[in-house]
Amino acid sequence: MKVNQVEMIMSAVRPEQYPDNGFPEFALAGRSNVGKSSFINKMIGRKSLARTSSKPGKTQTLNFYKIEEQLFFVDVPGYGYAKVSKSERGKWGSMIETYLIEREQLRAVIQIVDLRHPPSVDDCIMYDFLGDYNIPTIIVATKADKIPKGKWEKHKKIVRDTLHLRAGDPIILFSSEKGMGMDEAWKEIESRM
């Protein structure tokens, strides 16, 4: 997809705040600091529409990015080691859960993992949760440029085996630095619209 028009239209915390125009939605999930914002920015061809931060846990709402008047990327708060209180994390948890389980416009979750490391316990919990609710998932393994090409398949297998990847859920190797995996990711997204 060639992206010319994109805007961050809203941040929401409750269903009544979600956009109501019926466009298909693709949620981005991943642990804090795994590169969700870099993925969004690369996919939409912008430098900093989604704010990247060296501080984990910056995203605390559901952020809706409207793309080409056709679909939304929905950035959800990162899970994992964000320095927030337990009660705050509990609030995020129920906000994310409500969105993922109840949102009819949700076509798939793009779960972002770091190719350099085996998926974390939190990554596995998220993936299992999505499976329990039959939510289609696209695994995007970022930072592929940091690993020699000859080791990609080995690392891909580690991701696949650790998550116990379900049939039909693809793994896409991605690099925000090099733009690798963009076409494949757009193809997956467009096939689900």
N, C-alpha and C positions, 0 to 999 in steps of 0.2 A: 504494500500500500504506500502510495506517495502521500505524505502528510504535509499539507499546506496550512490547514486551519485547525488550531487546537487551543482550548482554553480551560483553565482550572475554574470550574463554575461554582463549586460549593464545597464546604466541609460540613459533614452531617454526623450526628451522634444517635439520631432516632429515625425510625422508618418514615414518620410524617415529614421529615426534612429531605428525604431522598428526591432526586429529580423524577418527574412523572411523565416524561415524553416517550417512554417505552423502548428506547435504544437498547441493544444488547450490551451487557456489562461483563467486564473481565476484571476480577479482583486480583490484586498482587499481594501475595503473602510471603513472608520470609522473616528470619530472625533479624533483630536490629543490626544495622550496619552490614547487611549482606550485599547491598547494592541495588535495592529496589528503585531508588530515585535515579540512579545512573542508568538502569534498564529503561525506565520510562523516558528519560531525556533522550537516550540514544534512539529508541523506537520512534519517537515523535520528531526527531531531528532538531531538538532545542538544547541549548547549553544548560539552562538552569530553571526550567519551568517547575520541575519537581525539585525541591531544595534538598541538596545533599548536605550531610552534617557529619562532623567527626564525633559528635555526641550521639550515642544510641538513644532511641526512644523519642525522637523529635516529633514524629507523626503521632498525634493523639486523637485524631478524628478520622472518619472515612472521607478521603479527598477524591472528588469526582472530576476527572479530566475528560472533557468532551472532544472527540476527535472526528474531524471532517463531517460533522452533523450525521454520523453513522453509528458511533459506539462510544462507550465510556471505558476508560481505565479507572479502576477504583483502588486507590492506595490505602491499605489498612495498616493500623499500627503494627510495628515489628514485634515479634515475640522474642523471648530470651532474656538477655541480661540488661535490659533497660533499667536505669536507676530510678525506679518509681516505687511508690508504696504498694503494699499488697492490695489494699482496697482500690487503689487506682487501677492496678493491673486487673483486678476482678471486674471493674467497670468496663475496661477495654474488652475483656474476654466476653462478657455478655453482649456488648455492642457488636463485636465481630461475629459472634455466634448467631445473633438475631439476623444480621445481614446475610450471612452465608446460607443459613437454613431457610429463611423466609422469602428471600428476594427472587421473584419470578424472572426478572430480566437477566439474572446471573447465568452466563453461558458456560463459564469455566473459571477455575482459579489457576493463575500462573504462580506456581510456588517456586521461589528463587532459593537455590542452594549454592554453596561455594564449592566448585569442582575440586579445589585443592585439598579439601578435608571431607572425611565421611560425614554424611548428614548427622546432625546432632539429635539428641533425644527429643528436643522440641520440634525439630523438623519431622521426625517420625510420628510424633503425637498429632501434629497438624495434618500430615498426610493420611494417617489412620482416620482422623475425624472426618476429613473430606470423603474418604471411602465409605465410612459408616452412613453418610447421607447421600451417597451416590452422586457426588459433585464431581464432574469431569475436571481433571487436573492436567496441566501442562507443566512439566518440570523444566525449569531453565537453570542450567548449571553455569554460573558466571565465572569470570576470571580465567577462562580457558587459555588466554594468551600467556598466563603465568606458568603454564605447564608445557613441557616439550610435546610436540604433536604426536610423537611415538608413544606417549603414555596416556593419550586421551581415552582410548578404549578401556584401559585398565581402570582409570578413574571413573569412567562412565559405569562400568560394571560394579564398582564399589557403591556408587549412588543407587543403582538399580537394586542391588542385593540388600543394602541397608534399609531402604524404604520398602522392600518387598513390592516393587512396582507392579501395578495391575496392568493387565493387557489393555491396550487402547490408550494408556497414558504415556505420551512421548517424553523423551529427554532431549532437550536441545542444548548443545554446547554454545555458549555465548561469551562475547567479549565486548564490553562497552568501549574499551580503548580502540579496538580494531574494527568494530562493526560486524564482527563475525556472528552468525546465527540470526541476524535480523530478518532476512528473507524467510527463513524457515519458521521463525516465530510468527511473522505476519501471515504466513500460509496456514498455520495451525489456527490462528485467531479467526481468519476469514472463513475457514471451513466450518466454523461453529456459529457463524452469524446467521 
